[in-house]
């Protein structure tokens, strides 16, 4: 009997989505609690902010090497361990009075998250057959935009209601529940057999994968170049007192984009990729032209959010398609590339903001997105529209997760 099915295993996919939601909350919640965390650990807000930096660094540094080291192990236990690690780090954060210990714990959580992000997409697609893999991927990754949209306001509200330590304790407890949920309901799969494992270097050289990773890197740079400094950009449009509601609407639009990705990626991945990158580019042009007018900016924020909801799923689906049985390593590369793009985009935007002012940010993002669109147009017929590439002995499904 085939281990996959055209029927969506909703319970298993929701378990994966819940784990992703709680892991992303772990990353983003401190942003809304920096003052309280700083007071609790006797450090400045700037030092408390490094809890986010060290987490991202852990994901960046660990995704490829740890995924490579664990790719031969049974997949479900590895996934459960990453969720448990995130849970325990949240509990430790809740009780720690030491800044250095908390920083070390956040580094470990980031490392676990890097491996987890590399696994969830491949695991979800392995649970089903090819015709519904896009929908499975969209469901399994739904927790990410939800956490991005709700993480900071939810963390701030919970911190005000419960206190910051209890907020982390609750997230940790829920993550332990998610780990148990995965361990008891998600179908187990074996790791890759040694004879079928491609070395990391050869995975990178698979046809089309470098183009997908390059487009994803440019997407993240273009996005973070403006998003990191969206507060002063919105203030320029007269929306300085409405940043929270505007970003919440942005998150809702991202959720809509995620569901659209699930509906259309299985039908025409090429159209989704080209359409999303074209929408990003067009939104940046409109931001540049109408950046001082409130209502046009608000409307375009919806378009930007919708495109953002499409992007992770389409890049993950494309990288998995290009990598075939080496999908876990390809997803680890995607995690690394996106973290690198996040840092590069923030740095680029900061330099532009200091040098020329906030008006230049959408035009810079426009140029970056247009370059990503050009790469996609040059490669979509080979990478995004073709059948999955099967490596090793040709048993693509047996190595995806």
ZAMARGU-4260 file (C-alpha; in steps of 0.2 Angstrom, whole numbers, plus 5000, padded with zeros to 4 digits):
<rodrens>
0) 5000/5000/5000 | 5006/5017/4996 | 5011/5027/5011 | 5004/5043/5004 | 4987/5047/4999
5) 4977/5060/4988 | 4966/5063/5004 | 4973/5076/5015 | 4978/5070/5032 | 4971/5086/5041
10) 4975/5081/5058 | 4993/5077/5055 | 4995/5093/5044 | 4987/5103/5058 | 4999/5096/5071
15) 5014/5101/5059 | 5006/5119/5058 | 5004/5120/5077 | 5022/5116/5079 | 5027/5129/5067
20) 5016/5142/5074 | 5023/5139/5092 | 5041/5139/5085 | 5038/5155/5076 | 5030/5163/5091
25) 5046/5158/5101 | 5056/5168/5089 | 5044/5184/5087 | 5036/5186/5105 | 5051/5194/5113
30) 5050/5209/5101 | 5034/5214/5110 | 5041/5211/5128 | 5059/5219/5126 | 5056/5231/5140
35) 5049/5218/5152 | 5062/5205/5148 | 5076/5218/5150 | 5070/5223/5167 | 5068/5205/5172
40) 5086/5200/5167 | 5094/5217/5172 | 5099/5222/5154 | 5095/5236/5142 | 5081/5234/5129
45) 5095/5234/5116 | 5103/5219/5125 | 5086/5210/5126 | 5083/5213/5108 | 5099/5202/5105
50) 5088/5187/5110 | 5080/5188/5093 | 5097/5190/5084 | 5105/5175/5093 | 5089/5164/5088
55) 5091/5169/5070 | 5109/5165/5071 | 5106/5148/5077 | 5094/5144/5063 | 5106/5151/5050
60) 5121/5141/5057 | 5113/5125/5060 | 5100/5122/5047 | 5111/5114/5034 | 5124/5104/5045
65) 5111/5097/5057 | 5099/5092/5044 | 5113/5084/5034 | 5119/5074/5050 | 5101/5068/5054
70) 5095/5064/5037 | 5098/5046/5039 | 5088/5045/5055 | 5069/5041/5057 | 5060/5057/5053
75) 5047/5058/5066 | 5058/5056/5081 | 5070/5070/5074 | 5055/5081/5071 | 5048/5078/5089
80) 5065/5082/5096 | 5066/5099/5088 | 5048/5103/5095 | 5053/5097/5112 | 5069/5108/5111
85) 5059/5123/5108 | 5047/5119/5122 | 5061/5117/5135 | 5069/5133/5130 | 5053/5142/5132
90) 5052/5135/5150 | 5070/5139/5154 | 5067/5156/5148 | 5052/5158/5159 | 5063/5153/5175
95) 5080/5160/5171 | 5087/5175/5179 | 5103/5174/5169 | 5105/5184/5153 | 5119/5173/5147
100) 5109/5157/5150 | 5094/5164/5142 | 5105/5169/5127 | 5112/5151/5126 | 5095/5144/5127
105) 5089/5155/5113 | 5103/5149/5102 | 5098/5131/5105 | 5080/5135/5101 | 5086/5143/5085
110) 5096/5128/5080 | 5081/5117/5083 | 5070/5128/5073 | 5082/5128/5058 | 5081/5109/5057
115) 5062/5110/5060 | 5059/5122/5046 | 5069/5110/5035 | 5058/5096/5039 | 5040/5102/5040
120) 5038/5106/5021 | 5046/5089/5016 | 5036/5079/5029 | 5019/5087/5024 | 5022/5083/5005
125) 5027/5066/5009 | 5011/5062/5018 | 5001/5064/5001 | 5003/5061/4983 | 5009/5073/4970
130) 4992/5081/4965 | 4988/5088/4982 | 5006/5092/4989 | 5004/5110/4987 | 4988/5110/4998
135) 4997/5099/5011 | 5012/5111/5011 | 5001/5127/5013 | 4991/5119/5028 | 5007/5113/5036
140) 5015/5130/5035 | 4999/5140/5040 | 5006/5143/5057 | 5021/5154/5051 | 5011/5169/5044
145) 4999/5167/5058 | 5013/5169/5070 | 5021/5183/5061 | 5004/5192/5060 | 5000/5189/5078
150) 5016/5185/5087 | 5021/5203/5093 | 5003/5209/5097 | 4999/5192/5105 | 5015/5192/5115
155) 5013/5210/5121 | 4995/5207/5126 | 4999/5191/5135 | 5014/5199/5144 | 5003/5213/5150
160) 4990/5200/5156 | 5001/5187/5163 | 5018/5193/5164 | 5032/5189/5152 | 5038/5174/5161
165) 5021/5166/5161 | 5020/5170/5142 | 5035/5159/5139 | 5029/5146/5151 | 5013/5144/5141
170) 5021/5143/5124 | 5033/5130/5131 | 5018/5120/5138 | 5009/5121/5122 | 5024/5116/5112
175) 5026/5100/5123 | 5008/5096/5119 | 5012/5099/5100 | 5026/5087/5102 | 5015/5074/5109
180) 5002/5077/5096 | 5015/5074/5082 | 5022/5058/5091 | 5005/5050/5092 | 4997/5055/5076
185) 5009/5059/5062 | 5014/5044/5052 | 5032/5039/5054 | 5044/5038/5039 | 5062/5031/5038
190) 5077/5042/5035 | 5087/5042/5018 | 5096/5026/5015 | 5115/5029/5014 | 5116/5023/4996
195) 5103/5036/4990 | 5110/5051/4999 | 5117/5065/4989 | 5131/5075/4996 | 5126/5093/5000
200) 5137/5100/4986 | 5129/5089/4974 | 5111/5094/4980 | 5115/5112/4977 | 5121/5108/4959
205) 5104/5099/4955 | 5096/5107/4940 | 5087/5123/4944 | 5090/5123/4963 | 5102/5137/4963
210) 5090/5148/4953 | 5076/5144/4966 | 5088/5149/4980 | 5094/5164/4972 | 5076/5170/4968
215) 5072/5167/4987 | 5087/5176/4993 | 5082/5191/4983 | 5064/5190/4988 | 5069/5191/5007
220) 5081/5205/5004 | 5068/5215/4995 | 5055/5211/5008 | 5065/5215/5023 | 5073/5230/5016
225) 5056/5239/5018 | 5048/5229/5031 | 5061/5231/5044 | 5058/5250/5043 | 5039/5249/5040
230) 5036/5260/5055 | 5044/5276/5048 | 5038/5272/5031 | 5020/5272/5038 | 5023/5287/5048
235) 5028/5296/5032 | 5011/5292/5025 | 5002/5299/5040 | 4999/5282/5048 | 5011/5283/5063
240) 4996/5280/5075 | 4990/5265/5066 | 5005/5254/5063 | 4997/5240/5073 | 4981/5239/5064
245) 4989/5241/5047 | 5001/5227/5051 | 4987/5216/5058 | 4978/5219/5041 | 4995/5215/5032
250) 4995/5198/5042 | 4977/5194/5037 | 4981/5197/5019 | 4996/5186/5021 | 4985/5172/5027
255) 4974/5174/5012 | 4989/5173/5001 | 4994/5157/5010 | 4977/5149/5006 | 4978/5155/4988
260) 4995/5146/4987 | 4987/5130/4993 | 4973/5131/4980 | 4984/5135/4965 | 5002/5129/4967
265) 4997/5111/4962 | 4988/5117/4947 | 5001/5130/4940 | 5017/5133/4951 | 5024/5144/4937
270) 5010/5156/4937 | 5010/5158/4955 | 5029/5161/4956 | 5028/5174/4941 | 5012/5182/4948
275) 5019/5184/4966 | 5035/5191/4961 | 5026/5203/4949 | 5014/5208/4963 | 5029/5212/4974
280) 5037/5222/4961 | 5021/5232/4957 | 5017/5235/4975 | 5034/5243/4977 | 5032/5254/4962
285) 5015/5260/4970 | 5023/5263/4987 | 5036/5273/4979 | 5023/5284/4969 | 5010/5286/4983
290) 5021/5284/4998 | 5015/5300/5006 | 4996/5296/5005 | 4988/5286/5018 | 4974/5276/5009
295) 4984/5271/4994 | 4997/5264/5006 | 4985/5255/5016 | 4977/5247/5000 | 4995/5242/4993
300) 4999/5234/5010 | 4985/5221/5007 | 4994/5217/4990 | 5011/5216/4998 | 5004/5205/5012
305) 4995/5193/5000 | 5011/5191/4990 | 5020/5187/5006 | 5008/5174/5009 | 5012/5166/4993
310) 5030/5167/4993 | 5036/5154/5006 | 5025/5140/5000 | 5030/5143/4982 | 5049/5143/4985
315) 5047/5128/4996 | 5037/5118/4983 | 5050/5123/4969 | 5065/5118/4979 | 5057/5102/4984
320) 5053/5099/4966 | 5071/5103/4960 | 5079/5092/4974 | 5068/5077/4973 | 5074/5064/4986
325) 5086/5077/4994 | 5072/5089/4998 | 5077/5090/5017 | 5094/5097/5012 | 5086/5108/4999
330) 5074/5115/5013 | 5089/5117/5025 | 5097/5128/5011 | 5081/5138/5009 | 5081/5141/5028
335) 5099/5147/5027 | 5096/5158/5012 | 5080/5166/5019 | 5089/5170/5036 | 5104/5177/5026
340) 5091/5187/5016 | 5083/5193/5031 | 5099/5200/5038 | 5105/5207/5022 | 5088/5216/5019
345) 5088/5224/5036 | 5106/5230/5034 | 5103/5237/5016 | 5087/5246/5022 | 5096/5253/5037
350) 5110/5260/5026 | 5098/5267/5013 | 5087/5275/5027 | 5103/5284/5034 | 5109/5289/5017
355) 5094/5295/5008 | 5079/5293/5019 | 5064/5282/5020 | 5057/5287/5002 | 5071/5277/4994
360) 5067/5260/5002 | 5052/5255/4990 | 5062/5259/4975 | 5077/5248/4981 | 5065/5234/4985
365) 5057/5236/4968 | 5074/5234/4959 | 5078/5218/4970 | 5061/5210/4967 | 5062/5214/4948
370) 5078/5205/4948 | 5070/5190/4956 | 5056/5191/4943 | 5069/5191/4929 | 5077/5175/4936
375) 5060/5167/4938 | 5055/5171/4920 | 5071/5164/4914 | 5070/5148/4923 | 5051/5144/4927
380) 5049/5133/4912 | 5063/5122/4918 | 5062/5123/4937 | 5044/5128/4942 | 5034/5119/4928
385) 5042/5103/4926 | 5040/5086/4935 | 5049/5083/4951 | 5067/5079/4949 | 5071/5061/4956
390) 5088/5058/4962 | 5097/5043/4969 | 5088/5027/4964 | 5073/5036/4958 | 5063/5033/4974
395) 5058/5051/4976 | 5044/5049/4989 | 5055/5038/5001 | 5068/5052/5004 | 5057/5068/5004
400) 5055/5068/5023
</rodrens>
